[in-house]
Amino acid sequence: MQAFDFSLLDNDLIELEHRLRQYGSKPVKDEVSLNQLFIDHLSSGGSRTRAILALAAGHSQNLSAPARLSIAASVELLHQASLIHDDVQDEDSTRRGQAAVWTVAGMSSAICLGDDLIGAAFEELALLPEPHIQQLPRLITMLSRGISVMAAGQTIDCQWTPNSHLSFDDYERIVRHKSGPLLGLPIAMVLALSEGTDDQVTRVLAGASSIGVAYQLADDLVDKADDFNHRLNGFWVLADQMTDGSDPETVLRSRFEWHLNHARESVKMLPDFCIQAFEVLIQALHHKYPSFKAAA
């Protein structure tokens, strides 16, 4: 299996940043510039992991630069919208060490910026060039369904209270909905443009959802003290339902390993670029949460 050559993406990444910074609507009378808010938000950093996966996978499949940039920008805009909305819903005052958008411009403007970026994601897909234009309805459906699934998961998460007493299966289903779609979309969209079948696309999305759950499990263990009785956290869900004296952390780490194995199993018969994309996501997870690397 040939690894992605990320050095080939330098020009794509420059163009991607240029495209992203054009979005966020310009001001009208007495209103804040959503464009400037978005530029400031982007300047706080971020890995652009989803966009880079789209670019690398697209390059490996010989997609044209306009085609791979269309997918990359679309998914990245949607991801950024989700971050801005998440900060509002969680009332997190910072993002990557800088003031969150809502603390600068207010919750209403932050929500409007997120909505604006969701619309921009579809605008980027509309730039998909020939000969792929016949796949545009399929990609629009994939993007729309991803938003719907993510919104459903986020809604249930926001409704959680310390008295909810969710089962761990319920917890994983919520996280799968929240985190999975945006990890899988860049890979699934390139697969669709590479004549991938619906079954293959489904396998990518299912596997990516498992990686999303693994990310959240690792994050929950790190944040267990801060999240106690404040936010939905898998460690405390396990602790609440385990009455046999088992260690919640041991079970959580076991589930982490299961999800990564499931992800790899989901794509093992798919084109090499799908397998490589999953390995990139898993390596990024290990880098962010090194204490989990041995478990995987």
C-alpha positions in Angstrom: 0.0 0.0 0.0 1.5 3.3 -1.1 1.4 6.1 1.6 0.0 9.5 0.8 2.7 12.0 -0.3 1.6 15.1 1.5 4.4 17.2 0.0 2.4 17.2 -3.3 -0.3 19.2 -1.6 1.5 22.5 -1.0 -0.3 24.4 -3.7 -3.6 22.9 -2.9 -3.3 23.9 0.7 -2.5 27.5 -0.2 -5.6 27.6 -2.5 -7.7 26.0 0.2 -6.9 28.7 2.7 -7.6 31.4 0.1 -11.0 29.8 -0.6 -11.9 29.5 3.1 -11.1 33.1 3.8 -13.6 34.3 1.2 -16.6 33.0 3.2 -18.6 34.5 5.9 -21.0 37.2 4.6 -19.9 40.8 4.3 -21.4 43.3 6.6 -24.7 45.1 6.1 -25.6 48.3 7.9 -24.8 48.2 11.6 -24.0 44.5 11.5 -20.7 42.8 12.3 -18.6 41.4 9.4 -19.1 37.6 9.5 -16.2 37.4 7.0 -13.8 39.0 9.4 -15.1 36.9 12.3 -14.4 33.8 10.2 -10.9 34.9 9.2 -10.1 35.5 12.9 -11.5 32.1 13.8 -9.4 30.4 11.1 -6.3 32.3 12.2 -6.4 30.5 15.6 -5.1 27.4 13.9 -6.4 23.9 13.4 -5.1 20.9 11.6 -7.4 20.9 8.5 -7.3 17.1 8.8 -10.5 16.5 6.9 -9.6 18.8 4.1 -6.1 17.4 3.9 -7.5 13.8 3.7 -9.8 14.9 0.8 -6.8 16.5 -1.0 -4.5 13.6 -0.5 -7.1 11.0 -1.4 -8.1 13.0 -4.4 -4.5 13.3 -5.5 -4.0 9.6 -5.2 -7.0 9.0 -7.4 -5.8 11.5 -10.0 -8.7 13.8 -9.4 -8.1 17.3 -10.8 -7.2 20.1 -8.5 -10.6 21.8 -8.9 -12.4 18.5 -8.0 -10.4 17.7 -4.9 -10.5 21.3 -3.7 -14.2 21.4 -4.1 -14.6 18.4 -1.8 -11.9 19.6 0.7 -13.3 23.1 1.0 -16.9 21.9 1.4 -16.0 19.5 4.2 -13.7 22.0 5.9 -16.4 24.7 5.9 -18.9 22.3 7.4 -16.4 21.3 10.1 -15.6 24.9 11.0 -19.4 25.6 11.2 -19.7 22.7 13.7 -16.9 24.1 15.8 -18.5 27.5 16.0 -21.9 26.1 16.9 -20.4 23.7 19.4 -18.7 26.5 21.3 -22.1 28.3 21.5 -23.9 25.2 22.7 -21.2 24.2 25.2 -20.6 27.9 26.2 -16.8 27.3 25.7 -15.2 30.7 25.8 -12.0 29.8 24.0 -11.0 27.9 20.9 -7.4 26.9 20.5 -6.3 29.5 23.1 -8.2 32.4 21.5 -11.6 33.9 22.2 -14.4 31.8 20.7 -16.5 33.6 18.1 -19.6 33.9 20.3 -17.6 35.7 23.1 -16.5 38.3 20.6 -19.6 38.9 18.6 -22.4 37.3 20.7 -24.2 34.0 20.4 -26.6 35.2 17.7 -23.8 36.3 15.3 -21.9 33.1 16.0 -25.0 31.0 15.1 -25.5 33.1 11.9 -21.8 32.6 10.9 -22.1 28.8 11.4 -25.3 28.8 9.2 -23.5 30.9 6.6 -20.7 28.4 6.4 -23.1 25.5 6.0 -24.5 27.2 3.0 -21.0 27.9 1.7 -20.2 24.2 1.9 -22.9 23.5 -0.7 -21.6 26.4 -2.8 -18.2 24.7 -2.9 -19.7 21.5 -4.0 -21.4 23.3 -6.8 -18.0 24.1 -8.2 -17.3 20.5 -8.9 -16.0 20.4 -12.5 -16.5 18.0 -15.4 -16.4 15.1 -15.8 -17.7 14.6 -12.2 -20.7 16.8 -12.5 -23.0 13.8 -12.9 -22.0 12.8 -9.3 -23.1 16.1 -7.8 -26.5 15.0 -6.7 -24.9 12.0 -4.9 -22.4 14.3 -3.1 -25.1 16.8 -2.1 -27.1 13.9 -0.6 -24.1 12.7 1.3 -23.3 16.1 2.7 -26.9 16.8 3.6 -27.3 13.4 5.4 -24.0 14.0 7.2 -25.3 17.3 8.5 -28.6 15.7 9.6 -26.9 12.8 11.4 -24.5 15.2 13.2 -27.4 17.5 14.2 -29.3 14.6 15.7 -26.4 13.5 17.8 -25.7 17.0 18.9 -29.3 17.5 19.9 -29.3 14.4 22.1 -26.0 15.4 23.6 -27.4 18.9 24.5 -30.4 17.3 26.1 -28.2 15.3 28.5 -28.4 15.9 32.2 -26.6 14.2 35.1 -29.9 12.4 35.8 -30.2 11.0 32.3 -28.6 7.7 33.2 -27.8 6.7 29.6 -26.6 3.2 28.8 -23.1 3.0 27.3 -24.7 1.8 24.0 -26.7 5.0 24.0 -23.6 7.0 24.7 -21.7 5.5 21.8 -24.6 6.0 19.4 -24.7 9.7 20.3 -21.0 10.1 19.8 -21.1 8.1 16.5 -23.7 10.5 15.2 -21.8 13.6 16.4 -18.3 12.8 15.3 -18.4 10.2 12.6 -19.9 12.0 9.5 -17.3 14.7 9.1 -14.4 12.2 9.5 -15.8 9.9 6.8 -17.2 12.5 4.3 -13.9 13.5 2.6 -12.9 9.9 2.0 -16.4 8.8 1.0 -16.8 11.7 -1.5 -13.5 10.9 -3.2 -14.6 7.3 -3.3 -17.8 8.3 -4.9 -16.0 10.3 -7.6 -13.8 7.2 -8.2 -16.8 5.1 -9.0 -17.2 3.6 -5.6 -20.4 1.7 -4.9 -23.0 2.7 -2.3 -21.9 -0.3 -0.2 -18.3 0.9 -0.3 -19.3 4.4 0.7 -21.4 3.0 3.6 -18.4 1.0 4.8 -16.2 4.1 4.8 -18.8 6.1 6.8 -19.4 3.3 9.3 -15.6 2.8 9.8 -15.0 6.5 10.2 -17.8 6.7 12.8 -15.9 4.2 14.9 -12.8 6.3 14.7 -14.9 9.2 15.9 -16.0 7.2 18.9 -12.4 6.3 19.7 -11.4 10.0 19.6 -14.2 10.8 22.0 -13.4 8.0 24.4 -9.8 9.2 24.6 -10.9 12.8 25.1 -13.4 11.7 27.8 -10.7 10.0 29.8 -8.5 13.1 29.7 -11.5 15.3 30.7 -13.2 13.1 33.2 -12.6 15.3 36.1 -13.8 18.5 34.4 -16.8 16.8 32.8 -18.1 15.1 36.0 -21.8 16.1 36.4 -21.3 18.8 33.8 -21.1 17.1 30.4 -21.8 13.7 28.8 -18.6 11.7 29.3 -18.1 8.0 28.5 -16.0 7.3 31.6 -18.8 8.4 33.9 -21.5 6.6 31.8 -19.5 3.4 32.4 -18.9 4.1 36.1 -22.6 4.7 36.5 -23.7 1.4 35.0 -21.0 -0.9 36.2 -21.9 -2.5 39.5 -19.5 -5.5 39.5 -16.4 -3.6 40.6 -14.9 -3.4 37.1 -12.6 -0.5 36.4 -14.3 2.0 34.0 -11.0 3.0 32.5 -10.1 -0.5 31.6 -13.4 -1.0 29.9 -13.1 2.4 28.1 -9.7 1.5 26.8 -11.0 -1.9 25.6 -13.8 -0.1 23.7 -11.3 2.3 22.2 -9.3 -0.7 20.8 -12.5 -2.4 19.5 -13.5 0.7 17.6 -10.2 1.0 15.9 -10.2 -2.6 14.9 -13.8 -2.2 13.6 -12.7 0.8 11.5 -9.8 -1.1 10.0 -12.1 -4.1 9.3 -14.6 -1.9 7.6 -12.2 -0.7 4.9 -9.8 -3.6 4.5 -11.4 -4.7 1.2 -11.7 -1.2 -0.2 -9.3 0.7 -2.4 -5.9 1.4 -0.9 -6.5 5.1 -0.5 -9.4 4.4 1.9 -7.2 2.2 4.1 -4.4 4.8 4.0 -6.8 7.6 5.0 -8.0 5.6 8.0 -4.4 5.0 9.1 -3.7 8.8 8.9 -6.7 9.4 11.1 -5.6 6.7 13.6 -2.0 8.1 13.6 -3.3 11.5 14.4 -5.4 10.1 17.2 -2.3 8.4 18.7 -0.3 11.6 18.4 -3.0 13.6 20.2 -3.6 10.9 22.9 -0.2 9.0 23.2 -1.3 7.1 26.3 -3.7 5.2 24.1 -1.2 4.1 21.5 -0.3 0.8 23.3 -3.9 -0.1 23.5 -4.4 0.2 19.8 
